[in-house]
Structures are given as structure tokens and as C-alpha cells.
Amino acid sequence: MSGKSSHKGLFTRLAHGLLLGAFGALLFAVTRAVPNAQGGLWTITAIGFLLLAGTLTSELLEPLGLPHLTGYLFAGIASGPHVLRLMDEHTVKTLTPVNTLALSLIALAGGAELDFGTIRKGAKSLGASTLVQCLLVLFAMTAVFFACRPIVPFTRTLGTGAAIGVALLWGALSVTRSPSATLGILSQTRARGPLATFTLAFVMTSDVVVVVLLAAAMAVARPLVDPAAAFSFDVFVKLGHELFGSVALGTTLGLVIAVYVRLVNRQMLVVLMVLGFGLSSVLDYLQFDALLTFMVAGFIVRNMSKQGDKFSHSIEEMGNVVYVVFFATAGADLDVPLLKSLWPVALVLAGSRGAVTWVGSKIAGRIANDIPAVRSMGWTGLVSQAGLALGLSGIVAREFPSVGTPFRALAVAMVAINEMIGPVLFKAALDRAGETSHAEAPSLASIRPPAME
């Protein structure tokens, strides 16, 4: 890089830092002058500031080689109610509908990037990794959690059977990955290659397996945690309704979107917002899985029509905004005092999960005879956890009230650690594998890696 461009980059980042400091100071002064400010206008202000702060922070951290998602998270944490208190807990909670929209678009984008031909060519690798990773992480993390019983506050007084049941629930929760973090990194880096392809396909398709595993774990754990409860197959009936209903509705939605894009292809921004806000409420009422429904819809548009590129371009127009808001809000919603109190045990559990994932990657790579890049670095994209893990921990908290609240608190602490470390590891692996594009203006539509070898 020339001296001129270096000075230009330095001055640009200095300007970004000054701008971030100025707007932060302004919002800090306003929140102190009007401490009880709430309402729609304040929510819009919070969204605007998170967008600005997240974008500028990511630019400032970029010379360190950190992914943009890390900048978004740091900006949210600093702005949240536990650090600078630029927005209170009520304001953060009012951003939940925005996160719902973001998750819907992320799932649609993820499904639209899953090419059936690519999945078929890499079926052996995906099958081996899914089987090994899911089973190994499930049983290994169950054992680790049970072994950590003396340092986990809410399990010290549990009997052996109840502790095994809670440990099994933790093992199932540990299998979850983060589609949002995966897509966010691929969107930023525009990575192309076997490692990017494998990670995207594995993370998106493993969601169904995770839901089934958790349902099975809940059925087995219920009589262990509560001796008065009996083993019941009702949970599997409910699971079947959720899965088949989600796939059926997602298929229908995908076909409708494909027809709309082909015949109309106008006001897609409005259409996507209506889908994200409106349909999510319908899915919640029907007790269908929103993430699976939207992912299937995107998959159908990609593979059963010729409208995949148009559709991806429409999502691309909202792509950068979606990731900034989603991860900045996640940072603002992070309970920092809780993380401080639980970080030792959460760090042990997160570290153990990472180690088990690494071992699983080695085993699966040998079974499938993967190329060196996937065999040695495929685990890095499987560390992140985010919305799916938090959502499933909420289900556990609701179904097991005796241990649910502290269980979810510990899950939040572990997810926070994985959410900050995982994207950094994955981006570093993509850089090392030489799959990262150095072109400017990254977009969701550009995540089109070649088939796995």
C-alpha cells in the first residue's frame, strides 16, 4: 500500500472515530437530560444510532482483521443499558420486531444460497459431519456439563437423575449453530471455495436436526428432572406438526415468491418487510418454526425456479442494514452483569464445546476424505451461536420451570462467548484458506461458492 493511501485510510478512520464519538456524546447528553424518554420516536433514534455506531465501529476494527460482526456486537454492548446506557432495557426490548424481520431475511437469504446441486455433490461430507458433530457434541457436552455439576450453581442440589436430565438438555442445546453469523461473515468477505460452501450448507441444514434432537432430549429429560412426570410421545407429535407444517408452508411461500418475482418484481422491499413482520406472527400462532419456514422458502426460490438471482439481489439491498441491526441489538441486549457472574463456568462450557467441535471435524473429515482446508478448518464456522440457541433455551425454560431460569441464564452467557469468538475464528480461517475476496461492496448475492471437491 502506498503512503498516500495509508494516510487516506488513517484520516478516514480518524474521521469515523470522531463522528462516532460526537454522536455518542450527543446521545449520552440527551439520555441524561431526558432519562425517561420512550416511545416510537426514541425507538427509531435507537435503530439509527445502532446502525451508525455498528458501521463505524466495524470500520475502526477492520485493520485488526476482526469481522464486521464483532464491531456490531461491541457497539451494541457499549450502547446498551449495562455500559454507557445510551438506551435502556425498555428501548432494547422494543427492537424485538426489528430482530424478527432480520431473522426472517437471514433465513430467506440462507435458503436462497443453498444450491441443491452443491449439496448433492457434497452429500458425503455433509452427512458425515452432521452425524459425527451432532452425536459427538450431544454426548460429550452432556458428560462435560454433568462433570461441571459442582461449579454450576443451580445443579449442586439436584439428584443424580435430575442432573443427568439437565445435562442432556445442555448437550442438545450445544449442538446449535448460528446461520446469522455464518451468513454475516460470508456477506462481508464474499468468500468463495470449499470451506465457505461446506460451512454454509452444514449450518443451514443442521437446524432441522437440532430441533429433533432437542425434542428427543426433552422427552427423555422430563421424567428425570420431574419424577412425577411420565415419558410421553406427545412431544414428537408436536414436533412432527411443527416440522411438516413449516416445510409445507415454506414450500408454498417459496413458490408464491418465485411467481411474484417473475411476474411483478416490484416493491420487493415492502414485500420482504410484510413477510418478515406479518408472516412471523402467523407462524407463531400456528406454532410453526419461522426459521425453517423462511429457509425452505428461499431454497424453493433458488432450486425450483429461475428467480434465485433476482430474489438474492432484492435481499442484498437490505443485507448490510439487517446484519448491523441484528448483531448490534444482540449486543445491547446482552446482560453484562450476568455474563460477569457466570463467565467462569460459561467459559469452561464454551471452550469444551469448541474442543469437541474441533475433534468432530477431524473425525468427520477422515471419514468423508475431505480436502485439507475443510478437514483442518471446517470446525471454525461451527463455533458461533446466536438466535437459535437463545430461542431453544427459552423453550427449555418454559418446559422445565424448576431449572429453566438459571439454565437459560447460563445459556445466554455461553452464547455471548461463542457469538464474540466464533465469527473471528471463521473469518480468520477463510482468510487463511485464501477464499476471502478483496473486492469492495460485499453483498449477500455474491455468496456463491463452487461445489465442494
Stockholm file with secondary structure:
# STOCKHOLM 1.0

chainA/1-453         MSGKSSHKGLFTRLAHGLLLGAFGALLFAVTRAVPNAQGGLWTITAIGFLLLAGTLTSELLEPLGLPHLTGYLFAGIASGPHVLRLMDEHTVKTLTPVNTLALSLIALAGGAELDFGTIRKGAKSLGASTLVQCLLVLFAMTAVFFACRPIVPFTRTLGTGAAIGVALLWGALSVTRSPSATLGILSQTRARGPLATFTLAFVMTSDVVVVVLLAAAMAVARPLVDPAAAFSFDVFVKLGHELFGSVALGTTLGLVIAVYVRLVNRQMLVVLMVLGFGLSSVLDYLQFDALLTFMVAGFIVRNMSKQGDKFSHSIEEMGNVVYVVFFATAGADLDVPLLKSLWPVALVLAGSRGAVTWVGSKIAGRIANDIPAVRSMGWTGLVSQAGLALGLSGIVAREFPSVGTPFRALAVAMVAINEMIGPVLFKAALDRAGETSHAEAPSLASIRPPAME
#=GR chainA/1-453 SS CCHHHHHHHHHHHHHHHHHHHHHHHHHHHHHHHSTTCCSHHHHHHHHHHHHHHHHHHHHHHGGGTCCHHHHHHHHHHHHSTTTTCSSCHHHHHTTHHHHHHHHHHHHHHHHHTCCHHHHHHTHHHHHHHHHHHHHHHHHHHHHHHHHTGGGSGGGTTSCHHHHHHHHHHHHHHHTCCCHHHHHHHHHHHCCCSHHHHHHHHHHHHHHHHHHHHHHHHHHHHHHHHCTTSCCCSHHHHHHHHHHHHHHHHHHHHHHHHHHHHHHTCCCHHHHHHHIIIIIHHHHHHHTCCHHHHHHHHHHHHHHSSSCHHHHHHHHHHHHHHHHHHHHHHHHHTCCHHHHHHHHHHHHHHHHHHHHHHHHHHHHHHHHHTCCHHHHHHGGGGGSCCCHHHHHHHHHHHHHCHHHHHHHHHHHHHHHHHHHHHHHHHHHHHHHHHTCCCCCSSCCGGGCCCCCCC
#=GC SS_cons         CCHHHHHHHHHHHHHHHHHHHHHHHHHHHHHHHSTTCCSHHHHHHHHHHHHHHHHHHHHHHGGGTCCHHHHHHHHHHHHSTTTTCSSCHHHHHTTHHHHHHHHHHHHHHHHHTCCHHHHHHTHHHHHHHHHHHHHHHHHHHHHHHHHTGGGSGGGTTSCHHHHHHHHHHHHHHHTCCCHHHHHHHHHHHCCCSHHHHHHHHHHHHHHHHHHHHHHHHHHHHHHHHCTTSCCCSHHHHHHHHHHHHHHHHHHHHHHHHHHHHHHTCCCHHHHHHHIIIIIHHHHHHHTCCHHHHHHHHHHHHHHSSSCHHHHHHHHHHHHHHHHHHHHHHHHHTCCHHHHHHHHHHHHHHHHHHHHHHHHHHHHHHHHHTCCHHHHHHGGGGGSCCCHHHHHHHHHHHHHCHHHHHHHHHHHHHHHHHHHHHHHHHHHHHHHHHTCCCCCSSCCGGGCCCCCCC
//
